Amino acid sequence: MNDLSRFSLNQITLKQWGLRDAIEGCVRHGIGHIGVWRDKLAEQPMAETRRHLRDARLQVSSLCRGGFFSAPTSQERGAMIEDNRRAIEESAEIGSPLLVLVCGPARGQTLGDARLAVRDALAELAPYAGERGVKLGIEPLHPMYAAERSVIVTLGQANDLAEVLASTAVGVVVDVFHLWWDPAVEREIARAAERIAGFHVSDWLVPLPDMLLGRGVMGDGVIDLLGLRSAVDRAGYAGPIEVEIFNQALWDSDPDAALERICTAYRSFV
C-alpha cells in the first residue's frame, strides 16, 4: 500500500474547485503537491496564490498548460511563443519546476511541418525557461488527439525531440492514459531516464465513454498502473505523481468525497 507522500492533485481532476478551494482540499486530505491550471491561476491575484500555497505548505508539481505551437501564419506562431513565455513566468512565480506542454495540432500545416514548428518553438523557449528554473515538459498525447491537440503522440517522438534539443530545460511527461497502449513504452521510459519531468496517472475505461472526459479513477480500467509506475521508478524519477482525471462524473460530484475515493484508489493501485 502506498502513502500519499508523492501524490499530487492535478486541478482538472476536481475542476469544480477554484484554486483556493483546491489548496484547502489538499490540506484536508493530507496531500502535499498540486498541479495548477492556468485558467484557475488567473482567477485571483498572483500574490494571493503564493500566500495560500505558502501557508498551506503545498508544493506545486506543475503548471498546465503551454504549447499549441503550430499555426498557419508566422504572426499566430509568434503570439503562441509570447503566451508560452508568460506561462513560463507564471510557473516561476508560483514555484512550479515544470510547465506541461500540449504541443498542438497541425492547424493547416502538414504533420511534418507542424512537428518542425514544435521543435523550433521549443528551441526558442528553452533558454528563456532555463533562466527561470522551469523545465518544459513535452507530453505526448494518445494518437486519437493528433487532429485536435497534439502532433506528438508517442514517448519515442518526445524523446527524439528532447535529444535533438539537448537542453536541460526540456524534458518529457509520462501520462499513462496516453501511453499505456504503446508496445515500446517501457523501453522509451528507460530511454527517457533523467528527462522524465512528470508522471500522470488515471485509468482507461472499457468501453471508453468519451474521448476527452472518459478517464477513470485508478483501478477502474485496464492500464497496468503498477507496471508503468515501476518502469518510471526504475528510470530514476522520484518526483510527484499527479492524478489527472478528466471525468464529468467527478466534476458533478461532491469534491471531498471524490478526493477521498481517489486517495484510496491511489494507495491501492499506484
C-alpha positions as CSV (number, residue, x, y, z in Angstrom):
1,M,0.0,0.0,0.0
2,N,1.2,3.5,-0.9
3,D,1.2,6.6,1.3
4,L,0.4,10.0,-0.2
5,S,3.9,11.5,0.1
6,R,4.2,11.8,-3.7
7,F,0.6,12.3,-4.5
8,S,-0.2,15.5,-6.4
9,L,-3.7,16.6,-7.2
10,N,-3.9,17.9,-10.8
11,Q,-6.6,20.6,-10.6
12,I,-8.5,19.3,-13.6
13,T,-9.4,16.2,-11.6
14,L,-11.7,18.3,-9.4
15,K,-12.4,21.1,-11.8
16,Q,-15.4,22.4,-9.8
17,W,-12.9,23.7,-7.2
18,G,-11.2,27.1,-7.6
19,L,-7.6,27.3,-6.8
20,R,-8.1,28.3,-3.2
21,D,-10.6,25.6,-2.6
22,A,-8.3,23.0,-4.2
23,I,-5.4,24.1,-1.9
24,E,-7.6,23.8,1.2
25,G,-8.9,20.4,-0.1
26,C,-5.3,19.2,-0.4
27,V,-4.6,20.3,3.2
28,R,-7.7,18.5,4.5
29,H,-6.7,15.2,2.8
30,G,-3.0,15.3,3.7
31,I,-1.8,15.9,0.1
32,G,1.4,17.8,-0.3
33,H,1.5,18.7,-4.0
34,I,-0.8,20.3,-6.5
35,G,-0.7,20.6,-10.3
36,V,-2.1,24.0,-11.2
37,W,-4.0,25.1,-14.3
38,R,-3.6,28.5,-15.8
39,D,-7.2,29.4,-16.0
40,K,-7.6,28.7,-12.3
41,L,-4.4,30.6,-11.6
42,A,-5.9,33.7,-13.4
43,E,-8.9,33.8,-11.1
44,Q,-7.1,35.5,-8.2
45,P,-4.0,37.8,-7.8
46,M,-0.7,36.0,-8.0
47,A,0.5,37.3,-4.6
48,E,-2.6,35.9,-3.0
49,T,-2.0,32.5,-4.6
50,R,1.6,32.5,-3.5
51,R,0.5,33.3,0.1
52,H,-2.1,30.5,0.1
53,L,0.4,28.0,-1.2
54,R,3.0,29.1,1.4
55,D,0.5,29.0,4.3
56,A,-0.6,25.5,3.2
57,R,3.0,24.3,2.8
58,L,1.9,23.0,-0.6
59,Q,4.4,22.3,-3.4
60,V,3.4,23.0,-7.0
61,S,4.3,20.0,-9.1
62,S,3.4,21.6,-12.5
63,L,1.6,24.3,-14.3
64,C,-0.6,23.3,-17.2
65,R,-0.5,24.1,-19.9
66,G,1.7,25.6,-22.5
67,G,2.2,24.6,-26.1
68,F,-0.1,24.7,-29.1
69,F,2.9,25.9,-31.2
70,S,1.8,25.1,-34.7
71,A,-0.2,27.7,-36.6
72,P,-0.7,28.6,-40.3
73,T,0.9,32.1,-40.0
74,S,4.1,33.5,-38.5
75,Q,2.0,36.1,-36.7
76,E,0.0,33.4,-34.9
77,R,3.1,31.4,-34.1
78,G,4.7,34.5,-32.6
79,A,1.6,35.0,-30.5
80,M,1.8,31.5,-29.1
81,I,5.5,31.9,-28.3
82,E,4.6,35.0,-26.3
83,D,1.8,33.2,-24.5
84,N,4.3,30.4,-23.6
85,R,6.8,33.0,-22.3
86,R,4.0,34.2,-20.0
87,A,3.3,30.7,-18.9
88,I,7.0,30.2,-18.1
89,E,6.9,33.3,-16.0
90,E,3.8,32.2,-14.2
91,S,5.4,28.8,-13.5
92,A,8.4,30.6,-11.9
93,E,6.2,32.9,-9.9
94,I,4.3,30.1,-8.2
95,G,7.4,27.9,-7.7
96,S,6.5,25.3,-10.3
97,P,9.5,23.5,-11.7
98,L,7.5,22.2,-14.7
99,L,5.4,23.7,-17.5
100,V,3.4,20.9,-19.1
101,L,3.2,21.3,-22.9
102,V,0.4,20.1,-25.1
103,C,2.2,20.7,-28.3
104,G,-0.8,21.4,-30.6
105,P,-2.3,20.0,-33.8
106,A,-1.3,20.8,-37.4
107,R,-3.7,23.6,-38.0
108,G,-3.3,23.8,-41.7
109,Q,0.2,22.6,-41.9
110,T,1.4,19.1,-42.8
111,L,2.1,16.8,-39.9
112,G,5.8,17.1,-40.7
113,D,5.8,20.9,-40.8
114,A,3.8,21.0,-37.6
115,R,6.3,18.8,-35.8
116,L,9.1,21.1,-37.1
117,A,7.2,24.1,-35.7
118,V,7.1,22.3,-32.3
119,R,10.8,21.7,-32.4
120,D,11.6,25.3,-33.4
121,A,9.3,26.7,-30.7
122,L,11.0,24.6,-28.1
123,A,14.4,25.6,-29.2
124,E,13.4,29.3,-28.9
125,L,11.8,28.9,-25.5
126,A,14.3,26.6,-23.8
127,P,16.8,29.3,-22.9
128,Y,14.1,31.5,-21.5
129,A,12.7,28.6,-19.4
130,G,16.2,27.6,-18.2
131,E,17.0,31.1,-17.0
132,R,13.9,31.0,-14.8
133,G,14.4,27.5,-13.4
134,V,11.4,26.0,-15.3
135,K,11.5,22.8,-17.3
136,L,9.4,22.4,-20.5
137,G,7.7,19.1,-20.3
138,I,6.8,17.6,-23.7
139,E,3.7,15.5,-23.0
140,P,2.9,13.1,-25.8
141,L,-0.9,12.6,-26.2
142,H,-2.8,9.5,-27.4
143,P,-2.9,9.4,-31.2
144,M,-6.7,10.0,-31.1
145,Y,-5.9,13.6,-30.2
146,A,-3.5,14.2,-33.1
147,A,-6.0,16.2,-35.2
148,E,-7.1,18.5,-32.3
149,R,-4.5,18.7,-29.6
150,S,-1.0,17.3,-30.4
151,V,1.1,16.1,-33.2
152,I,3.4,14.5,-30.7
153,V,1.8,11.1,-30.0
154,T,4.4,8.7,-28.6
155,L,7.1,8.9,-26.0
156,G,9.6,7.9,-28.6
157,Q,8.8,11.2,-30.5
158,A,9.1,13.2,-27.3
159,N,12.4,11.6,-26.5
160,D,13.6,12.3,-30.1
161,L,12.7,15.9,-29.7
162,A,14.4,16.2,-26.3
163,E,17.6,14.6,-27.6
164,V,17.7,16.9,-30.7
165,L,17.3,20.0,-28.5
166,A,19.8,18.7,-25.9
167,S,18.7,21.2,-23.3
168,T,18.4,20.6,-19.6
169,A,15.3,22.9,-19.7
170,V,13.4,20.3,-21.9
171,G,12.0,17.1,-20.5
172,V,9.2,14.7,-21.1
173,V,5.9,13.9,-19.2
174,V,4.8,10.3,-18.9
175,D,1.0,10.1,-18.8
176,V,-0.3,6.6,-18.5
177,F,-3.7,7.4,-20.2
178,H,-1.8,8.5,-23.3
179,L,1.0,5.9,-23.4
180,W,-0.2,2.6,-21.9
181,W,-1.0,1.1,-25.3
182,D,2.4,1.6,-26.9
183,P,4.5,-1.6,-27.2
184,A,7.6,0.5,-26.8
185,V,6.5,2.4,-23.8
186,E,8.8,0.6,-21.2
187,R,11.8,0.9,-23.5
188,E,11.1,4.6,-24.1
189,I,10.6,5.2,-20.3
190,A,14.0,3.7,-19.7
191,R,15.5,5.8,-22.5
192,A,13.9,9.0,-21.1
193,A,15.6,8.4,-17.7
194,E,16.6,11.8,-16.2
195,R,14.5,13.6,-18.8
196,I,11.3,12.5,-17.1
197,A,9.9,15.7,-15.6
198,G,6.4,14.5,-14.6
199,F,4.3,11.3,-14.2
200,H,0.5,11.4,-14.5
201,V,-1.9,8.6,-13.6
202,S,-5.6,7.8,-14.3
203,D,-7.2,4.8,-16.0
204,W,-8.6,3.7,-19.3
205,L,-12.2,2.6,-19.0
206,V,-13.7,-0.1,-21.2
207,P,-15.7,0.9,-23.2
208,L,-14.2,4.4,-23.2
209,P,-17.3,6.6,-22.5
210,D,-15.8,9.8,-24.0
211,M,-12.6,10.8,-25.8
212,L,-11.9,13.7,-23.6
213,L,-13.9,13.3,-20.4
214,G,-13.8,9.5,-20.1
215,R,-10.8,8.9,-18.0
216,G,-11.3,6.6,-15.0
217,V,-10.2,6.5,-11.4
218,M,-7.2,4.3,-10.9
219,G,-8.2,0.6,-10.7
220,D,-11.4,1.1,-12.7
221,G,-9.8,0.3,-16.0
222,V,-7.3,-1.8,-17.9
223,I,-4.0,0.1,-17.5
224,D,-1.1,-1.7,-15.9
225,L,-0.5,1.1,-13.4
226,L,1.9,-0.7,-11.1
227,G,3.9,-1.9,-14.1
228,L,4.3,1.6,-15.5
229,R,4.9,3.1,-12.1
230,S,7.7,0.5,-11.6
231,A,9.2,1.4,-15.0
232,V,9.2,5.1,-14.2
233,D,10.8,4.4,-10.8
234,R,13.5,2.3,-12.4
235,A,14.2,5.1,-14.8
236,G,15.1,7.3,-11.8
237,Y,12.0,9.5,-11.5
238,A,11.3,10.2,-7.8
239,G,9.1,13.3,-8.1
240,P,5.4,13.9,-7.6
241,I,2.8,11.6,-9.1
242,E,-0.1,13.7,-10.5
243,V,-3.6,12.3,-10.5
244,E,-5.1,13.8,-13.7
245,I,-8.6,12.6,-14.4
246,F,-10.8,14.3,-17.0
247,N,-14.3,13.0,-15.9
248,Q,-17.6,14.8,-15.9
249,A,-19.0,12.5,-13.2
250,L,-16.2,13.6,-10.8
251,W,-16.9,17.2,-11.7
252,D,-20.6,16.7,-10.9
253,S,-19.9,15.0,-7.5
254,D,-19.0,16.2,-4.0
255,P,-15.3,17.0,-4.4
256,D,-14.3,15.9,-0.9
257,A,-16.0,12.6,-1.3
258,A,-14.4,12.2,-4.8
259,L,-11.0,13.1,-3.4
260,E,-11.3,10.5,-0.6
261,R,-12.1,7.9,-3.2
262,I,-9.2,8.9,-5.4
263,C,-6.8,8.8,-2.5
264,T,-7.9,5.3,-1.6
265,A,-7.5,4.2,-5.3
266,Y,-4.0,5.7,-5.4
267,R,-2.9,3.8,-2.3
268,S,-4.2,0.6,-3.8
269,F,-3.3,0.8,-7.4
270,V,-0.4,3.2,-7.9
